[in-house]
Amino acid sequence: MPARLPLLVPIAALLVATAARAQDGSIPLTADSRLVTRTAADGDSASGWTTNVRLPAIEGPAASDPGWAGLAGHLDEIVAGEREAFHANLAEWEPSEPGWLSTFDVDGAVLWAEPPILSIVLDFSVYYAGAAHPGHYAITVVWDAERGRALTTRDLFPATSDWEQALSREAIPILERDLGDMADSAWIQEGAGPFAENFRRWALVEEGLVLFFDPYQVAPYAAGPQVVTVPRAALAEVAAPGGPLAPD
């Protein structure tokens, strides 16, 4: 049986952790509540698949607070939708290697916890038995407890601002630098050009705005996922007044 290629480094591991963790691995959220990890796993040996899910969860009174209460359901809804797509694809998949398992893995990581803002990245790894390698992609959730919902770019930037151009201008030089010999100018210009669809995956951190680029978006699979942090100061002119990226 040929060897399956190793998994790429989880995208959250590419970032310097900004959420302070306790000795038990939990993350303080409020004075009486914390963020922990909840896990779920299942599978069907006859059909040849397994799923493993790790998601941040609130433990303590904040879990039922109106501002935070919707977070768990929001994360579950995202995972359920991606899992449904996995099973739909699996139903049409014809494995080239008997005995191999198809796998659906989700690893959620907290990037920043500064109430009312909580930034989370969900790192998905999906493998279909016999394929050359897994597929990797990220989905981000930036939860605002004051609004009781996940933020969108409309909360960060006014509709009239040229925010796509600002992000592209900041991201492209960093990608070219980080990719080094693997940098392809045309590929980067297409995947990080000034279009909203290129910046669907982002998270707020103390330093500014983190942009996530999945494998194949700006570089080949071998280059792995790319992560770019844009400083707050670089977005001051396009940030929504009073919004999460507005200058202090």
C-alpha positions, -999 to 999 in steps of 0.1 A, spaced: 0 0 0 15 34 -9 22 58 19 -3 86 24 13 120 25 15 136 60 -9 162 71 0 198 66 8 218 98 -25 229 113 -32 265 103 -35 277 139 0 264 146 13 290 121 2 318 145 17 329 177 -9 322 204 -23 354 218 -49 339 241 -34 334 276 -40 298 288 -42 284 323 -21 254 334 -50 231 325 -51 244 289 -83 264 294 -86 301 285 -102 327 308 -131 344 292 -148 363 320 -143 365 357 -162 333 363 -161 315 330 -135 300 307 -130 284 273 -124 247 272 -123 221 244 -152 198 237 -146 167 215 -168 144 195 -159 114 174 -178 88 154 -175 66 124 -187 36 104 -162 9 98 -184 -8 73 -186 24 52 -150 33 59 -151 67 75 -144 85 108 -149 120 121 -131 138 149 -142 172 161 -125 195 186 -143 228 193 -138 256 218 -167 257 243 -177 281 271 -177 266 306 -194 286 334 -222 312 337 -212 330 305 -224 299 285 -260 310 291 -254 347 289 -274 362 259 -243 376 243 -224 343 243 -252 317 242 -254 315 205 -217 307 199 -220 269 204 -249 266 180 -231 287 154 -200 265 155 -221 234 154 -240 247 124 -208 253 105 -194 219 113 -226 202 104 -227 218 70 -192 208 62 -197 173 74 -228 170 53 -207 180 23 -181 154 32 -207 126 33 -223 138 1 -189 136 -16 -181 103 1 -213 88 -14 -199 93 -49 -163 85 -40 -147 53 -54 -116 45 -33 -86 33 -52 -71 15 -22 -93 -10 -3 -91 -9 35 -83 28 38 -105 51 58 -119 84 47 -116 110 75 -132 143 85 -112 162 112 -119 196 127 -96 213 151 -108 246 165 -84 270 181 -89 302 200 -66 329 185 -77 359 207 -101 362 237 -106 398 246 -143 402 256 -166 411 240 -145 397 211 -135 361 206 -116 350 175 -117 313 165 -102 294 136 -116 260 125 -90 240 107 -106 213 85 -87 183 72 -108 161 48 -94 129 33 -110 105 9 -96 70 10 -70 64 -17 -65 101 -25 -30 115 -28 -34 138 2 -60 154 24 -77 186 16 -72 215 40 -92 246 46 -100 271 74 -132 287 85 -130 316 109 -155 329 134 -151 362 152 -178 364 178 -189 397 194 -208 392 226 -221 428 225 -239 420 193 -246 383 202 -234 372 167 -204 366 145 -189 397 129 -187 402 91 -166 426 71 -195 450 71 -188 454 108 -152 462 101 -153 485 71 -178 510 57 -194 499 25 -179 529 7 -144 522 18 -118 506 -5 -110 479 21 -104 452 -4 -76 473 -20 -61 480 14 -60 443 24 -45 433 -10 -19 460 -8 -8 448 26 -10 411 20 7 406 -13 42 418 -3 41 396 28 30 366 9 58 371 -17 83 373 11 70 344 31 67 320 1 102 328 -11 112 304 -39 77 291 -41 62 325 -48 44 329 -81 35 365 -87 5 357 -109 -9 332 -85 -5 355 -56 -21 384 -75 -51 363 -83 -56 348 -49 -49 380 -29 -61 406 -54 -86 433 -43 -117 412 -43 -139 404 -13 -140 367 -20 -102 365 -15 -106 377 21 -135 356 34 -113 340 62 -101 365 87 -98 369 125 -92 398 148 -62 397 171 -45 423 193 -21 432 165 -47 437 139 -64 415 113 -52 380 104 -59 368 69 -60 331 60 -53 317 26 -60 280 20 -37 257 0 -40 265 -37 -54 300 -31 -20 318 -34 5 289 -38 6 252 -45 -4 226 -20 32 219 -10 35 255 3 7 248 28 -18 274 41 -6 310 44 -13 334 72 -8 372 70 -13 396 99 -22 432 88 -14 458 116 -43 479 128 -25 511 118 -24 500 82 -62 498 81 -70 530 100 -81 549 69 -106 522 59 -118 510 93 -154 517 104 -155 545 129 -161 530 163 -158 495 149 -135 466 160 -105 479 139 -110 516 146 -79 534 161 -80 538 198 
